[in-house]
């Protein structure tokens, strides 16, 4: 059964603290300075929080709230906030995900869609794989008539370093089943671009 918990592994926190101390000393920071002395522990706990998705099962999250239902039209959850760490530089990327599926005998509790986005986002990632992982777990677990995922994100590795392009947005998409058809995909894209609320 799925259970959400926020806890820190004490032995892992201690090991990570040593690495953060070494890193801070290596860049020339004084790890005995008042503002920095607790930074290694805070950073160790933050890293565990930001990567907690490695210890969560997204399929179990979906199965925990699956219900038989005859509804067979598109279900769309859009503008899901996401925050992740790029696996290349361990810098944040952030934005929003739009996720839709067409039920085939089962629906899922609406809160579970953002939860699985978080599970995959809370791992070291690339946006392309994140998009596919969200699509695939919904397809494999719910067996719907189709799944659509679009992610729009800004990457700090492009904004703070490298090409330093602050206004660039990366968009990725992945589709299965009925969303491969132009008409259904077009409806999905129109809905995620509209302001219905």
N, C-alpha and C positions, 0 to 999 in steps of 0.2 A: 504494500500500500504506500502511496505517495505521502510524504510528510515534509513540510518546509521548515527548515531550522536555520538559524544563524548562530553558528558556534565556531570557535577557533581551536585548532589542534595545537595544544601547548608546546609539544615537542617540535612541530613544524614551525611554529612562531619563533621559537628560540633559534632554530637553524637558520631561518630566513633573516632574523635580526643580525646574526653574525655577518651574513653576506651584505646586508645594507650598511652596516658599520664599515666594512672593508671598502665598499663602493664609495661611500661618503668621504672616507679618508683619502681614497684614491683620487678623487676630483679636487682635493684640497680643502675640504670642509673640516671644521673643528667639531668632532662628535661629542665633545664635552661642553659645547656652548649651550646655554640655557634653552634656546629655541630649537635646538637640534637633538638634545640628549634623548628625547623620547621618540624621535622620528623613526629610528629603525623598527621599533615595536609597532608603531602606527602603520608604517609602510608594510610590514609583514602581515598584519591583520587585513589591511586594505587589499593586498594581493590575493589573500585567501578568499575574501568576499568577491573580488572581481573575477575570480576563476572558479567559483563554486559550481558552475555548470558541469564540471567534470564528474561531480559526485551525484548528479541528478539524472533521472531516467525520464526523458520526455514522453516516451510511449506510455509509461505508467501514469504520467500526469493526465494524458488524454483518456486512457482507459478508466481512470477514476471518476470520470463524469461523462460517460457515453450513455445515450438514451435512445431507445427505439422510437422512431418517428417517421411518418410518411412524407414529411416535407422534402421536396426535391428541387427547390429553387436555390439560387445562389445565397450563401451566407458570407457576409463580408465584415471583417473587423479591420478598420483602417486607422492610420495615424498612431500606430503602436510605437511608443518611444523605445528606442534601443540604444544601449551603450555597450561598447565592446573594446577589446584591446587588439590592435593589429599584431599579428604574430611575427612580423618582420622587424619592428622597432619597439614593440610593447608600448606604443602610444595609443591614445584613445581614438576610436571613430564612433560617431554618434549620428542618429537621425531617426527615421521612422520606417516601419514596416507596414505593408498592407497585405492582408492574408484573406483569401476567400476559398471556399470549397462548396461543392454541390453534393448534398447528402444522398446516400444510397441505402436508406433504411436506418441510419443512425445519425444523430446530431451529437455535438459535444458542448458542454457548458462553456459559455462565451469567454469566461475568464481564463480558460485553459489555453486559448490561442496566445494571448500575451505571455502566459507563463512559459510556453515552449519557446517562444522567441527569446525570452530571458535565459533559459537553460543553455541554448546554443550561443547566445551573445556573451554569456559569462564563461567563455573559454578563449584562449588565444585563437584569433580567427583571421580569415580573409573574407571580404564581403561576398565574394562569389560562392564560396563553400557554405557560408551561413545561409544564403538564399536557398541553396539546394537541400541543406539539412532540414530546414523548416518544411519545405515542400514534401520531402520524402517521408518524414515521420508521420505527417498527416495522411498521406496517401497510403502508407503501409498499415497504419493503425486503424483508420476509419474506413478504408476502402471506399472512398467517395467516387462520384462520377467524374470528378476533376478537382484539381487544386491550382491556385494561382498565388504567387508571392512576388511582390515588388518591394525592394528596399532602396531608399534614398538616404545617402549618408555623406557626412563630411569627415575627412580623415586628417587628424592632426599631424601625421607623418608627411602630408603634403602641405599643410598650412604653416607648421612651425619650423620645418626643416626642408631639405631637398629643394623642390621648385618653388616653395613658399607662395602658393596660390590660395589665398584666403576665401575666395568666392566659388571655388569649384565644388560640385556635388556629383557623386558617383551613383548611378542608378543600375541596379541589377534586377533581373526577372527570371522566373522559372514557372513552367506550366505543365500540367498533365491533363489527360482525358479531354473533357469537353472544352477546356480552356485553350486547347490547341486550335480549335475552330475559330476563325476570324471573328464571327459574330459574337460568340460568348466572351472571347478575350476583349473585344472592343467594348462590350457592356461593362466589364470589370474595369477597364482603363478609364472609361467615362465616369464611373462611380467614384473611383479614387481621386479623380480630379475635380469632382463637384463638391459644392458646399451645401449639403442637405440639412445640416443642423444649425 
